[in-house]
Amino acid sequence: MAAPGTKSRLFRCVKSILYALLFITISILTIATLRTFSLNVNVGLQLADWEKTNQIRFDISQRQREEVFTNFKEAIRIPTVSYSPTDINATALHEFSRLLRKAFPAVFSSSLVQHEVVADYSHLFTVQGSQPDLVPYMLLAHIDVVPASESDGWDAPPFSAKEIDNFIYGRGTLDDKECVMGILQALEYLLLKGYRPQRGFYIGLGHDEEVSGLNGALNIVRLLKQRNVQLSFLLDEGLLVVDGVMKGLDGPAALIGVSEKGSATVKLSVTSVPGHSSMPPRESSIGILAAAVKRLEDNPMPMLFGQGPERGTFEHLAHKFIFPIRFLASNLWLFAPIVGRLLALKPETNAFSRTTTAVTMFNAGVKVNVLPSVAEAYVNFRIHSAQSLQEVLDLVDSTVGDQRVKVEVVDGFDPLPVSSYSETSYGFQIIKKSILDVFPQLTVAPGICVANTDSRHFKDLVADIYRFVPIWAKAGDAQRIHGINERISKKNYEDIVGFYFTLIQNGDVKELPETHSGVHEF
């Protein structure tokens, strides 16, 4: 039996520990509360503080407005479909080249613009700046589209550019002819208004992005490398303006992609002796493979939320979330595991929290009464920024855990480097300013692209690659990309032209203004 003195000391020790825990808890909650009400990453660079340039306003006549839509519709009607790296619609690509020359005569005749055809179907425009000491940037887009068939359930033929309720329907309206035509249309009108850029820039239009850009983008890169070109930043397609898509977010937000997930396609195969179905073995090749695939699905890749650009997304938007989401988003230093688990509940948000696992093909058997000798499955992984391709492959091997299952890498690459998005990041801030100049009601945040673009081929030419186009996406609209009823509103397309019209002029800004940071580090 413990002595009374010992009990007293034990009681005082427990009491001290409880007081210490209470003090720590109160301190943490106080810090978290203060951060919740003070964090606003977006207050840093005020538009009024920017270097003043002679901006040309985006005022177009009704005739020009009709011209904008006519050119765009003609582009949509040309079926520039890429089926595979060796199966592209060359006839349509040649027709598209003729359309560009007809639609943008000022671009093709200007002494400031050098045009080159690359790899037969891609285009490179070099726009000369009046101050060659300013490092140029690049605007990237792609001409080709994925296949589409009216029989899939479209409300309008996918290459008709038909108008329904002020929306233009057609394959390529969201991916990516709105950028191709929008960039050149903006440059056309700037040249007609006598604009001459101070900072030079490039426009690259690839013809095979939908099948990895191995001819278009790669050959543009080779050409620029031969000329020792280095870029200050690159802007490509990617993330969008989300409106009513993120639960609890007050108002629309523009997300600028600062990285892309990596990708890996893995083939799993099991080989066994073929035989008659009347005398089956205890385990078949299909059964062994199915069990391995089930293990991969039952054991997802580790949750990594907060270790990549998605942390910046939530911190930039934190002040626009309603409670209690605002409290969690403002304090990811404390609540990242909780937020990650909440995101993992839905497929569309789970992609932000980890490397995803998708079984996409399963092939086995040739006859109902024959045991197949080979069973194959293909699994696609989209790799989180905090993981490498090799780490994913090691986890696949350990999870499959069966020597009878052969694991082969079909193709793959690591996640793209994360481009800078601080208040001193020239490219990010120029894009952000251009967004707010055109759409002052938006909140701007960095984000990560879960799909891939051909901009990854440019990483040797530029450190900062950004992925954004101001497509206004409401709930369900993102599924139209590569899906049925791809469409864009006429107003949204006109705004896209206006965005590039503004961005090209903002590119002349030599230096960023001084910062007034609202970020608090804990």
C-alpha positions, 0 to 999 in steps of 0.5 A: 500500500502506497504511503500518503506522501507518495499518493500526494506527490502522484496526485500533484504530478497528474494535476501538473500534467493535466494543467500543462495539457490544458495550457497547450490545448488553449494555446493551440486553439488560440493560435488557430483562431487568430490564424483563422481570422487573419489569414488572407494570402491574397492581400499581398499585391494590390492592383493599384500598386502595379507599374502603370503601362499604357493599357489598350482596353478590350473594346470590340465592335458588334462586327468584331464580336460576330467575327470572334464567334465565326472564327471560333465556330469554324475551328470547332467544325474541323475534326482535328482528331488524334486517335493515336500517335500514328493515327491523326487526321492530317487532312483536318490539320492542314485545313486548320492551318488554312483557317488560321491564315484566313482568320488572323491576317494581321498576325500572319502579315505583321513584321513583329511576328515570325510564324513557323510550321513545326513537324508538318502540323504544329505552329510556332509564333515568335512575337518580337519585343521592343526591349530584348533584355526582358526574358520572353514567356510562352503561351501554349495550346493545342489544336487536336481533340479527342474522338467524339460521336453523336451516337454517344448522346450529344445534344448537337453533333460534336463537330457542328458548333451548333448554338443552343441557349447561347452555348456553342457545342462541339468537341474542342470548345473546352479542350483546347481550341478556345485557347488556340483561337482565343490567344491568336484572336487577342493578338490579332486585335492588339496588332490592329490597334497598333500594339507593340510589346516590350517583352517578346513572347512565343505562341506554341500550338501543338497538333498531337497533345491528346496523344502525348505531344511527342511530335508537336510539342517535342519538336517545338522544344527542340527548335527553341533549344537550338536557339538557346531560348530560355523562358520566364514562364509558360502558360498552358491549358489546365485548371479553371474557374470553379463556381459552386464546385467546392463545397463551402466556398463563398464565391467563384475561384480561379485555380492556377495549376502550378504542377501536374501529377505524375503518371504510371501505367502498370501491366499485371499478368499471370501465366498458367498451363491452359486446360479444359474447364471441366477439370479446373485447378484450385486457382486459375490465372484469372483468379490469381490476377483478380486477387492481386488487383483487388489488393491494389484497390483495397490498399490505396496509396498513402494519404499525402494531403498537405505535402503538395500544392494542394496545401497552397490551394486551401490556404489561398482560399481559406478566408472564403470558406464558411465555418467550420471549413475556414477553421480547418483550411486556415490551420492545415499545420494542425488539421491536414490529416483531417482535411485529407481524410474528408477529401478522400471520401469522394473520388473527385476530391480524393485525387488531391490527397494521394496517388490514385489507383485505377484499374482500366483494362482486364483481358483474359480468356478466349472460350467459355470452356477453356482455362486461359493461359494468360490473364492481363490487367492494366492499372493507371496511377496518377502520382501525387507531388510528394511521391516519385514513380519509383516509390509507387512501383515499390508499393505496387510490388509489395501490395501485389505480393505474389511472385506468380503475378508479373509486374511490368511498367508500360510507361510513366514519369514523375510528377512535374516540379512545382512552379513558384506561386509566391508574391515574388513569382513573376509568372504567377503574379502576372497571370493572377493580375490578368485574371483579376483585371478581367474578373475582379470578383474572383479569388485566385489560388494555386492548384494541381492538375490531376491530368497531364498536358504537353507542357511537361516537355518544356521543363528544360526551357522554363522553371515556372509552368502554369496551367490555367484558362478562364473557363467558367465551370459549374458543377458537372461541367468538368465532365464535359471535357473529353465527355459528351456535350462539351460546350462553352457559353459565348460570353465565356469565350469572349471573356477568354479572348479578353483575358489573353488580350490583357495578359499579353499587355501585362507581360510588359510589366518589368518588375512586381510591386512591393509585397504586403503579405498577409501570410502567417507561418506557424 
